[in-house]
Amino acid sequence: MKQIKGNRISIRYKLLGNFAIFIICTVLFMWLFQIIFLDDFYKLTKVNEIESTADLIIRNIENEELDELLSTLAQNRQICMRIIDTKRGTTVDVDASIQDCLIHKGTVISSAKYYELALENNGTYLDIIDVKNVVPPNFIGRWEAPTDNQTMIYSKVVTTDNTELLLLLNTSISPVDATVNTLKIQLQVLSVLLVLLGSILAFLMYNSISRPIMKINEQAKKLALGNYTVDFQREGYKEVSELADTLSYASTELSKVEKLRQELIANISHDLRTPLTMIGGYAEAMRDLPGENTAENCQIIIDEVNRLNVLVSDVLDISKLQSGNQQLELEEYDLTESILNTLERFNKFVSRDGYTIDFKYQEHVYIKADELRISQVIYNLINNALTYTGEDKYILINQLVIGEYVRIEVIDHGIGISQENLMYIWDRYYKANDPHRRAVNGTGLGLSIVKNILELHNTYEENTARYGVESMEGEGSTFYFEYRILDMN
């Protein structure tokens, strides 16, 4: 078997590579968010907290329970507050006793300064100050800040119906160095654990995905070599099991096709050998024996040649239909008249063998189709009925008009078809097993040709043609097809 080579990577290495990329990205993002950008995220959180606090105070500025609200917010969020009435000069203070508060520890900050800054910035100003750079007023000497903390001052000018207020909020920003150092140690340990866990998971997934696929691949190679008895084992994940089921089904169907192909070759070989033997025998007799050059012997040779012609035509027709190379020549014609002409040709050959074919119809029906191909459909259905008809040797053809469709039924009184075989009768090469086996020559292609011709008509116009069979064992069979009637008005 030819091996296809290319730049392909085993699923094992794909899994390991994908897990490695996942672990690297996970560790990288954890270091970025928890180490490098931790201080930025922390400050952003504090900014959002102080802004939301300011908005909550503004919404409740005229609430009678404002003092209680301010006290609760100050304690829960560790924010010092000062509300200044800029016109009256009155002040409301709430001290959360946070470290390095610049609002309540002396006059370190200027309310007027932040009032002006807020007005210059559309009524809101946010300032982050290093505490170590803040020197108390009137201090003489070298100032050493007690901490390395930063403090955040948020100022907002609020205008109400009665007055104008300056809202000052102050909260402390603690250093995150100690936290970062702790997180670094944790991330180092976590990175090692992630590598180990990722490797274990990759190995487990390799066992549950890659190995079953590799087994299926090996079995599929056997299938490609023609071993249709191979069994694809169901294991691993659902998708892998479904793949095994699909390949098992394909193996079963291929074995059926192979069996049908072998039967076809055997049937064709037999059907070719018989007429060829007869043609050769009668031709030699006519050449070598006096008085054997008769019209009857010539007719036998002609009949056998016709049998060969039908056999070869069936094989060529199914090949064209299956390959899609067959083109239709659609025309408007009288379907009823076409059936009558077909029956006239049939009756010349079957009447001498005791067969009777009746055609019942009430009116002539016109359709738009390929007349030659539809005649072939009718011919094959009648020929199939003649092959399987019962001892009465009677075939009935019904033409029924149902709505916008005409239904052509070909009914025989044979032994019928079992329900388990009904689904296969339209397959090419199919011949049912005993007791429903052909008693005369045939390739098993007739009904497959019927199917392909009608479905080919549907490619020109959807739902133009339909076909089917109704049969019960011991009660005969009714093969039919339906075709859309041509509106002649």
SVG drawing of the C-alpha trace seen along z (x, -y; Angstrom):
<svg xmlns="http://www.w3.org/2000/svg" viewBox="-61 -82 78 115">
<polyline fill="none" stroke="black" stroke-width="0.4" points="0.0,0.0 1.3,-3.4 2.3,-5.5 1.4,-9.2 4.3,-11.2 4.1,-14.8 4.7,-17.3 2.4,-15.6 2.7,-15.6 1.5,-12.7 -1.5,-13.5 0.7,-12.5 3.1,-15.4 0.2,-17.7 -1.3,-17.0 2.0,-17.6 2.6,-20.7 -0.8,-22.1 -0.6,-21.5 2.8,-23.0 1.5,-26.1 -1.5,-26.2 0.7,-25.9 3.1,-28.6 0.3,-31.0 -1.4,-30.2 1.8,-30.9 2.6,-34.0 -0.8,-35.5 -0.7,-34.7 2.7,-36.4 1.5,-39.4 -1.8,-39.9 -0.6,-38.9 3.0,-40.2 3.7,-42.8 0.3,-44.5 -0.8,-43.8 0.0,-47.3 -1.9,-48.8 -4.9,-46.6 -4.9,-47.4 -4.8,-51.2 -7.5,-50.8 -9.7,-48.9 -9.1,-51.7 -10.0,-54.3 -13.3,-52.5 -14.1,-52.1 -13.6,-55.8 -15.5,-56.9 -18.4,-54.6 -18.4,-55.9 -18.6,-59.5 -21.5,-58.6 -23.4,-56.9 -22.9,-60.0 -24.1,-62.3 -27.2,-60.3 -28.0,-60.5 -26.8,-64.0 -30.2,-65.2 -31.1,-62.0 -32.0,-62.4 -29.9,-59.4 -26.8,-60.7 -24.7,-60.8 -25.3,-57.2 -24.5,-56.3 -21.3,-58.3 -20.2,-56.6 -20.9,-53.1 -19.1,-53.8 -16.1,-55.2 -15.7,-52.2 -16.4,-49.5 -14.3,-51.0 -11.7,-52.8 -12.3,-56.2 -12.1,-59.6 -14.7,-62.1 -15.2,-65.8 -18.2,-67.6 -17.7,-71.4 -20.5,-73.9 -18.6,-76.4 -21.1,-79.2 -21.9,-78.8 -18.5,-77.5 -19.9,-74.6 -18.2,-71.3 -19.2,-67.7 -16.2,-65.4 -16.1,-61.7 -12.7,-60.3 -12.2,-56.6 -8.9,-56.7 -6.9,-55.4 -3.2,-55.8 -1.7,-58.9 -5.1,-60.6 -4.4,-64.0 -7.9,-65.3 -8.1,-65.2 -4.4,-65.3 -3.7,-69.0 -4.1,-71.3 -1.8,-69.3 -4.0,-69.8 -5.8,-72.8 -9.5,-72.5 -9.4,-75.5 -6.7,-74.0 -8.7,-70.9 -11.8,-72.9 -10.0,-74.8 -8.5,-71.6 -12.0,-70.0 -13.5,-73.0 -10.7,-73.0 -11.4,-69.3 -15.1,-69.3 -16.0,-69.1 -13.8,-66.1 -10.2,-65.6 -8.2,-62.6 -4.8,-62.9 -2.4,-60.2 0.3,-61.4 3.3,-59.8 3.0,-60.3 6.8,-60.6 6.8,-63.7 4.1,-65.4 5.7,-67.8 3.5,-69.1 3.0,-72.8 5.5,-74.9 7.9,-71.9 11.6,-72.8 14.3,-70.3 14.5,-67.0 11.2,-65.3 11.1,-61.5 7.8,-60.0 6.6,-57.3 5.6,-55.0 6.1,-54.4 2.3,-54.5 0.5,-56.4 -2.7,-58.2 -5.5,-59.0 -7.5,-62.2 -10.7,-62.5 -12.5,-65.8 -15.8,-66.5 -17.9,-69.7 -21.6,-69.0 -24.2,-71.6 -27.7,-71.2 -30.8,-73.3 -29.8,-75.2 -26.0,-75.3 -22.6,-74.1 -20.7,-71.3 -17.1,-70.2 -16.8,-66.5 -13.3,-65.4 -12.5,-61.7 -9.2,-60.3 -8.1,-56.6 -4.8,-54.9 -3.0,-52.9 -0.9,-50.3 2.4,-48.9 2.0,-45.6 5.7,-44.5 5.1,-42.0 2.1,-40.6 4.1,-40.4 6.9,-38.5 4.4,-36.0 2.8,-35.6 6.1,-35.0 6.8,-32.1 3.3,-30.7 3.5,-31.1 6.8,-29.3 5.4,-26.3 2.2,-26.6 4.2,-26.6 5.9,-23.4 2.6,-21.8 1.0,-23.0 3.8,-21.4 3.4,-18.1 -0.4,-18.2 -0.3,-19.1 2.1,-16.3 -0.1,-13.8 -3.3,-15.1 -1.5,-15.0 -0.5,-11.4 -4.0,-10.4 -5.6,-12.1 -3.0,-10.4 -4.1,-7.1 -7.8,-7.8 -7.6,-9.5 -4.4,-8.7 -4.1,-5.0 -7.7,-4.1 -7.2,-6.2 -3.9,-4.4 -5.7,-1.1 -8.4,-2.2 -5.8,-3.4 -4.1,0.0 -7.5,1.7 -8.4,-0.7 -5.2,0.2 -6.4,3.8 -9.8,2.7 -8.1,0.9 -6.3,4.1 -9.7,5.8 -10.1,7.5 -13.7,6.8 -13.9,9.0 -11.9,6.5 -13.6,5.4 -13.2,1.8 -13.2,1.8 -15.2,-0.9 -13.1,-2.5 -12.1,-6.0 -14.3,-9.1 -17.7,-9.3 -16.3,-10.7 -13.7,-7.9 -16.3,-5.3 -18.6,-6.8 -15.7,-6.7 -15.2,-3.0 -18.9,-2.4 -18.9,-4.3 -15.9,-2.3 -17.5,1.0 -20.6,0.1 -18.5,-0.8 -16.7,2.5 -20.0,4.3 -21.4,2.4 -18.1,2.9 -18.3,6.6 -21.8,6.7 -20.7,4.7 -17.8,7.1 -20.1,10.1 -22.5,8.5 -19.6,7.8 -18.5,11.4 -22.0,12.5 -22.3,10.1 -19.1,11.4 -20.4,15.0 -23.8,14.1 -22.4,12.2 -19.9,15.0 -22.7,17.5 -25.1,15.3 -22.3,14.7 -21.2,18.3 -24.7,19.7 -25.7,17.6 -22.1,17.7 -22.1,21.5 -25.5,21.7 -24.4,19.3 -21.2,21.2 -23.0,24.6 -25.8,23.6 -23.4,21.8 -21.1,24.9 -24.1,27.1 -25.3,24.9 -21.8,24.9 -21.0,28.6 -24.4,30.4 -26.5,30.5 -30.1,29.3 -29.3,27.4 -29.2,24.0 -32.8,23.3 -34.8,20.2 -35.4,21.7 -31.7,22.1 -31.0,18.6 -33.7,17.2 -32.1,19.0 -28.8,17.3 -30.5,13.9 -32.3,14.4 -29.1,15.2 -27.4,12.2 -30.2,10.1 -29.7,11.6 -26.0,10.6 -27.0,7.1 -29.4,6.6 -26.7,7.8 -24.0,5.5 -26.5,2.6 -27.5,3.0 -23.9,2.9 -23.2,-0.2 -26.3,-2.0 -25.7,-1.5 -22.1,-2.7 -23.2,-5.9 -26.0,-6.6 -23.7,-6.0 -20.9,-8.2 -23.3,-11.1 -22.4,-11.2 -25.9,-10.3 -27.8,-13.4 -31.5,-13.5 -33.4,-14.8 -36.7,-16.1 -39.7,-16.3 -43.4,-16.4 -45.0,-13.1 -47.9,-10.7 -46.9,-8.4 -49.9,-6.1 -49.2,-5.7 -45.5,-4.9 -46.5,-2.1 -48.8,-0.7 -46.0,-0.6 -43.7,1.1 -46.3,3.7 -46.8,4.4 -43.1,5.4 -43.3,7.4 -46.4,9.4 -44.7,10.7 -42.1,12.5 -44.0,13.5 -47.3,14.7 -45.6,17.9 -44.5,18.7 -48.0,18.4 -47.5,15.0 -50.3,12.4 -49.8,8.7 -52.8,6.4 -52.7,2.6 -55.6,0.7 -56.0,-3.0 -58.8,-5.5 -57.2,-8.4 -54.0,-9.3 -51.6,-11.2 -48.8,-13.5 -45.5,-14.1 -42.3,-16.0 -39.4,-13.5 -36.8,-11.6 -39.1,-9.2 -36.3,-6.7 -35.3,-6.5 -38.8,-6.3 -39.5,-3.5 -36.5,-1.8 -38.0,-2.1 -41.2,-0.5 -39.3,2.2 -37.2,3.1 -40.2,3.2 -42.2,5.4 -39.1,7.6 -38.7,7.9 -42.3,8.9 -42.0,11.5 -39.0,13.0 -40.8,13.3 -44.4,13.8 -46.4,16.7 -47.7,19.8 -50.5,17.9 -48.0,16.0 -50.1,12.9 -48.8,9.3 -51.1,6.3 -50.1,2.7 -52.3,0.0 -52.2,-3.7 -53.8,-5.8 -54.0,-9.6 -53.5,-10.9 -53.7,-14.7 -50.9,-16.1 -49.1,-12.8 -49.6,-9.7 -48.9,-6.4 -47.7,-3.4 -48.0,-0.1 -46.6,3.2 -48.2,6.1 -47.2,9.7 -48.6,12.7 -45.3,14.2 -44.1,15.3 -43.3,11.7 -40.3,10.2 -39.4,10.5 -39.4,7.2 -35.7,7.5 -34.9,7.7 -37.1,4.7 -34.4,2.1 -31.9,3.8 -33.8,4.5 -32.9,1.1 -29.1,1.7 -27.0,2.5 -26.0,6.1 -28.7,7.2 -30.4,10.6 -32.4,11.9 -31.5,15.2 -33.6,18.3 -36.5,18.8 -36.9,15.4 -34.0,15.9 -34.3,15.2 -35.2,18.3 -33.9,16.7 -30.8,14.7 -30.2,11.3 -27.5,9.2 -29.5,7.7 -29.1,4.2 -32.7,3.7 -34.2,2.1 -31.0,0.1 -31.3,-1.4 -35.0,-2.3 -33.9,-4.0 -31.1,-6.0 -33.1,-7.1 -36.0,-8.4 -33.6,-10.1 -31.7,-11.7 -35.1,-13.2 -35.3,-14.7 -32.0,-16.5 -33.7,-18.5 -36.8,-19.4 -37.1,-18.4 -39.8,-15.9 -40.7,-15.2 -40.4,-11.4 -41.0,-9.0 -40.7,-5.2 -41.3,-2.3 -42.4,1.2 -45.2,2.9 -44.7,6.6 -45.5,9.4 -44.1,12.9 -46.6,15.1 -48.8,12.2 -46.9,11.0 -45.3,7.6 -46.3,4.2 -43.6,2.0 -44.5,-1.5 -43.3,-4.9 -45.0,-8.3 -44.4,-11.2 -45.7,-14.7 -48.4,-15.2 -47.9,-17.8 -50.6,-20.5 -51.9,-20.6 -54.3,-23.4"/>
</svg>
